[in-house]
Amino acid sequence: MANIIITGTSRGIGYELVKLLGEEGHQVLALSRNAGPCSDLKLPNVHSLSCDLSQVTDYKKVGQHIEKWDAVDVLINNAGSLLNKPFMDITSEEFEAVYKVNVFGVAEMTRLVVPKMGKNGHVLTISSM
């Protein structure tokens, strides 16, 4: 079975991936600001960790967890931030907050995980809008 990390797991695609892969028996690290939904699945091989990808300090928590694994086989970058308002109304601060999750979050997670991957490891990045 594979060791899989998934970001953005409190709902939607991320949550469903955790459920599917966890039920198949894979070791899954589910990362989301809200760890509750994946914890509520009560799957013994799913570890839910509260993690905000816009906070540099939260990457240390992820790093500490994956130190326990021999390797990471798959990283699924699924977390995303969205502002549902007209472009001209978006402040610089709001734009930066979205960028921290959608761009820097993907880069930091990938940078953190790739050294733990073998030559057959995979990084999948999901985006929208």
N, C-alpha and C positions, 0 to 999 in steps of 0.2 A: 504494500500500500504506500501511497505517496504522502509526503509532507507538503501541505498546501497553505499558503497565506492568502487571505482575501480581505480587501479593504471595502468599506462602505457596506456593512452587512446587516444593518438594522432593519432594512426593508428592501423590497424590489429584487432586482437581479442578484445582488450580493447575498441577501437572505436565502433566496431559493438555491443558490449555488452551495451555500453552507449546508443546507438541509440535504440536498441531493448527494453531495460528496461525503458528508458526514455519515449518512445512512449507508453509503457504499463501503464504509470502513476506513476511509482515509483520515489521517491526522490533519485537522484543520485548525488554523489559528484565525479566528474571526475578529477583525478590527473595525471598530465603529465608535463614535462618540457615545452612543447608547448601546452598551453591551447586553442589555436585558433580553431582547428578543432571541438572540442566539443562545444565551444561557438557559432560557426557558425551554429550549429544545431538549435539554437534559441528555444529550448524546455524549457518552464517555470519551470519545475521541475528538470532540470539538471543544476548543478552549477559546472563550470569548474574553476579549481584552478591550477596555475602554481606551480609545486612542483618538486624539485630535491631530490630524495630519498638518494642521497649520501651526502646531506647537513643537518646536525642535526637541524639547525635553521628552516628549512622548515617544520619540524614536528609540530612546534608551530602553524604555520598557519593552519594546518589540525586540530589540537586540538581546536583552536579557533572556527573553523567552526562547528565541531561536538558538541560543547557545546550547540549550538542552537537546536540540536535534542534531543528528549527524550531518544532515544536509537538508536543504530546501529544494523540493522538486519543481514547484510551481508557485509563482506569484501572480495573483490576479488583482491588478490595480482597477478598482471599481468605484472608489469614493469620488464624489464630485460635489461641487458647490455651484449653485445656480441663483442668479438674481433675476427675479421676474418683474422687471421694470424697464421702461424705455432707456436706451443707451445714454441719451443726453441727461438723464436724471441720476445716473450712477456716479457716486463720488469716488475720488481717488482711493480713499480708504476701503470702500466696498470692492472696488476693482482689484486692489491689492489682496484683500482677503480671499477672493475667488481664485486668484492666481496662485496664492500660497497652497491651496488644496489641489487645484486642477493641474498645475504645472510643477511647482516645486515638490508637492507631495508625491507625485509619480516619480520624479527624479530621485528624491531622498529614499523612498521605499526601495526602488530598484538598486540604488547604490548600496544600501544596507544589506540587501538580500543576495545579490549576485555573487559575492565572495563565498557564500554558503552553498552555491549551486554547482553541481557537476556539469560535465559537458552536455548532458541530456536535459538540463533544466530549461524551463520555459517561463517567459514573462508575457502576460497578456494584459493589455491596457484597453479598458472599455471607456468610450467617451460618447457624449451626445451634445446636441445643440451647438 
